[in-house]
Structures are given as structure tokens and as C-alpha cells.
Amino acid sequence: MSASLSGASSGRPVRLLSIDGGGVRGLSALVLLEQLMELSNEHRRKLELPPLEPWQMFDMIGGTSTGGLIAIMLGRLRLSIPECKKAYMDLSEKAFTPKNFISRQIGVATVRSKFWAEPLEDAIKSLIGDDWESKLLRDDDPVCKVFVVSHLQDYTTHAVLRSYRNFRKPRAT
């Protein structure tokens, strides 16, 4: 398995979908993507071909924060956009309720996470099911590669999580 992208080897440009995170931006990204996919699949419908899903259209899908969750749902779990919108709304309802209602009302910013980690973890587990390891980690040659950029709790270090092996050695800085 290599870390190259399928678009690069076929001579066509690489198709990358990047999804910003943060509350309603995740849902608005899905609405925009739904329209983009509708337009992209118009020609396929005329030829009586089945429509493509995002994991078939893009070589790589990545995101930050809730955009990363959407990237996982579209790229690794291969959800359709309607399925992803429903799952995103369910996750949002269960996991993204602010910890402190009073702080939210008066606009107090906190250094720690605004949301509960356990409800998010439970919501993700209910979406993925018992077979989480094979759905998220095992895929020798994924059609669509996925990455998520996140901040560690100290806010000074970034973490990149990806669904593919990177055989390049990091550059010395």
C-alpha cells in the first residue's frame, strides 16, 4: 500500500474535500456538498448511471473539529449525504450541548472544552456499532483517504489522524 492518491497516478488532478468544523458550519458544509454532488451527478443520471457518493468522488476528505467527524462519516463509513446529515444532527443533539448554560448565556469563554467528551464518545459508538476497529482502522487500500486535524487539550499541539499509511519521513525543521 502506498500513500499516493489515486488521482495523482491516473494523471488527473487530485480531488480534495476539506470541511471546516464548528457548530452550524458542519451542517452548512453538508448542504453545500449535497448541491455540489447533485450537480456533479447530473450527467451520470442522463447516462442512466448510478450517482456517485462523496467517497467515490473525492480522493481525500479531511476536516477540523466537527468537520473531521463529517470527513470520517463520508470517507470511512461511506455514509450518503442524507445519512450523514441525520447522523450529524443526532451527534450534535447528544454531544454538543454546552456544559454550562449560564456561561453560554453571559458569554464566558473557558479554556477547557465546551462540550462533554463522554456523550460524544457514546454517540460515535452508537453510530459505528460494535465493529468499530474494522470500520475505522482496517482498509489496505482505501478508495478515499481521510484525515482529521485536531487540537490537543493544551491548545499548543496539533494532532493529525489519518486512515492511510504515510511512508514519507518527516522533514527536519
Backbone torsions as a table, in degrees:
resi	resn	phi	psi	omega
1	MET	NA	138.2	177.5
2	SER	-118.4	165.6	-179.2
3	ALA	-91.9	8.1	179.9
4	SER	-73.0	159.4	179.5
5	LEU	-97.4	145.6	-176.2
6	SER	-60.6	-35.5	-179.9
7	GLY	-63.1	-38.0	-178.5
8	ALA	-65.3	-37.3	-178.2
9	SER	-78.1	-22.8	-178.7
10	SER	-89.7	-4.3	179.4
11	GLY	90.8	-11.2	178.2
12	ARG	-90.2	160.6	178.0
13	PRO	-62.7	149.9	177.1
14	VAL	-72.0	136.0	179.1
15	ARG	-102.8	111.5	-177.2
16	LEU	-116.3	130.5	174.6
17	LEU	-111.7	122.0	178.8
18	SER	-116.3	127.3	-174.9
19	ILE	-118.2	119.3	177.8
20	ASP	-74.2	148.0	-179.6
21	GLY	-104.1	178.4	175.5
22	GLY	110.7	88.3	171.8
23	GLY	59.2	-124.7	-173.7
24	VAL	-67.0	-21.0	178.7
25	ARG	-60.3	-33.2	177.6
26	GLY	-63.2	-45.6	179.2
27	LEU	-68.1	-40.5	179.2
28	SER	-65.7	-34.2	175.9
29	ALA	-62.9	-39.5	178.5
30	LEU	-66.8	-38.3	178.1
31	VAL	-64.5	-44.8	178.3
32	LEU	-64.6	-42.6	179.1
33	LEU	-63.4	-37.9	178.0
34	GLU	-59.8	-42.4	178.2
35	GLN	-66.9	-42.1	178.1
36	LEU	-60.7	-44.9	-179.9
37	MET	-66.1	-37.2	177.9
38	GLU	-60.3	-47.6	179.0
39	LEU	-65.6	-40.6	-179.1
40	SER	-66.6	-31.5	-177.5
41	ASN	-89.1	-4.6	-179.3
42	GLU	-54.7	-47.7	-179.1
43	HIS	-63.0	-38.9	179.9
44	ARG	-63.3	-39.1	179.2
45	ARG	-63.2	-39.8	179.0
46	LYS	-62.5	-31.9	178.5
47	LEU	-88.7	5.4	-178.5
48	GLU	59.8	37.1	175.0
49	LEU	-100.9	150.3	178.6
50	PRO	-67.5	148.4	179.2
51	PRO	-68.0	151.9	176.4
52	LEU	-87.9	147.5	173.8
53	GLU	-95.5	163.7	-179.1
54	PRO	-54.0	-39.1	-179.2
55	TRP	-66.4	-19.5	176.6
56	GLN	-91.6	-25.7	-176.4
57	MET	-84.3	-37.1	-174.0
58	PHE	-106.4	143.8	176.3
59	ASP	-77.0	-31.6	-178.0
60	MET	-148.3	137.3	175.9
61	ILE	-125.2	129.0	179.0
62	GLY	-137.7	166.3	178.7
63	GLY	-168.2	168.2	176.5
64	THR	-115.7	144.7	175.5
65	SER	55.1	-127.1	-179.4
66	THR	-67.6	-23.1	172.9
67	GLY	-63.8	-31.6	175.1
68	GLY	-67.1	-39.3	176.0
69	LEU	-62.2	-41.6	178.4
70	ILE	-64.7	-40.8	177.8
71	ALA	-58.7	-42.8	178.4
72	ILE	-64.2	-44.4	-178.5
73	MET	-64.3	-40.7	-178.3
74	LEU	-78.6	-43.0	-172.4
75	GLY	-88.5	-43.5	-177.8
76	ARG	-90.8	-46.8	-178.0
77	LEU	-83.5	-12.5	176.7
78	ARG	56.8	41.7	176.0
79	LEU	-74.8	149.0	171.3
80	SER	-72.3	166.6	-179.9
81	ILE	-63.8	-44.3	176.0
82	PRO	-59.3	-40.9	177.3
83	GLU	-63.3	-40.9	-179.3
84	CYS	-66.3	-41.4	177.9
85	LYS	-60.9	-43.5	179.2
86	LYS	-64.6	-46.4	179.8
87	ALA	-62.6	-39.5	179.3
88	TYR	-63.7	-42.8	178.5
89	MET	-65.2	-40.9	177.6
90	ASP	-63.3	-45.9	178.1
91	LEU	-61.2	-43.6	-178.8
92	SER	-60.9	-44.0	-178.5
93	GLU	-64.5	-40.8	-176.1
94	LYS	-80.8	-36.9	-167.6
95	ALA	-112.0	-22.0	-172.6
96	PHE	-105.5	35.8	173.0
97	THR	-87.3	123.7	-178.6
98	PRO	-55.0	143.0	-178.5
99	LYS	-62.7	-41.8	-172.1
100	ASN	-124.2	102.5	-177.5
101	PHE	-58.4	-41.2	-178.3
102	ILE	-64.3	-43.4	178.1
103	SER	-59.3	-39.4	179.9
104	ARG	-65.6	-40.0	-177.2
105	GLN	-66.7	-35.6	-178.3
106	ILE	-98.2	1.4	174.5
107	GLY	77.1	26.0	179.7
108	VAL	-76.6	125.3	177.4
109	ALA	-89.4	138.9	177.3
110	THR	-115.5	154.3	179.7
111	VAL	-77.5	-33.2	-179.0
112	ARG	-80.0	173.1	179.8
113	SER	-58.0	142.1	179.7
114	LYS	-80.3	-14.6	-171.5
115	PHE	-123.3	161.4	179.6
116	TRP	-78.6	131.9	179.8
117	ALA	-74.6	-41.3	-176.4
118	GLU	-61.6	-46.9	177.7
119	PRO	-61.3	-35.6	177.5
120	LEU	-64.5	-46.4	179.4
121	GLU	-60.7	-44.4	178.8
122	ASP	-63.3	-41.6	179.8
123	ALA	-64.3	-40.8	178.7
124	ILE	-66.0	-43.0	178.5
125	LYS	-61.8	-38.2	179.1
126	SER	-68.6	-31.4	177.5
127	LEU	-71.0	-44.3	-174.2
128	ILE	-81.5	-37.9	-178.1
129	GLY	89.5	-166.8	-174.7
130	ASP	-75.0	-24.2	-174.8
131	ASP	-91.5	41.2	-173.2
132	TRP	-62.1	-36.5	-175.4
133	GLU	-63.8	-46.7	-179.1
134	SER	-71.1	-32.5	-179.6
135	LYS	-71.8	-34.4	-175.1
136	LEU	-101.5	-30.4	-170.2
137	LEU	-111.6	-28.3	-173.5
138	ARG	-101.9	113.0	174.1
139	ASP	-170.7	102.5	-174.3
140	ASP	-63.9	-33.0	-179.3
141	ASP	-143.8	78.3	-176.7
142	PRO	-64.8	138.3	176.7
143	VAL	-63.9	-42.4	-179.5
144	CYS	-122.0	119.2	178.3
145	LYS	-82.3	149.1	-175.7
146	VAL	-129.8	139.6	171.6
147	PHE	-139.6	151.7	179.2
148	VAL	-130.5	132.8	175.2
149	VAL	-106.9	130.3	-177.8
150	SER	-138.3	162.5	174.3
151	HIS	-101.6	139.9	170.7
152	LEU	-75.2	166.8	-171.9
153	GLN	-60.2	-27.5	-178.3
154	ASP	-79.2	-2.3	176.4
155	TYR	63.2	9.4	178.6
156	THR	-110.2	-11.7	-176.1
157	THR	-122.5	135.3	176.5
158	HIS	-97.5	148.6	174.9
159	ALA	-124.3	133.6	176.7
160	VAL	-112.6	121.3	177.6
161	LEU	-108.9	132.1	-177.4
162	ARG	-139.4	158.7	-176.6
163	SER	-98.9	15.0	-176.9
164	TYR	-141.3	156.7	178.9
165	ARG	-82.9	141.9	177.4
166	ASN	-111.1	111.5	-176.6
167	PHE	-89.0	-4.7	177.4
168	ARG	-77.9	141.8	175.0
169	LYS	-82.1	142.5	179.3
170	PRO	-63.5	144.9	178.1
171	ARG	-73.3	143.6	175.6
172	ALA	-74.0	137.2	-179.9
173	THR	-111.9	NA	NA
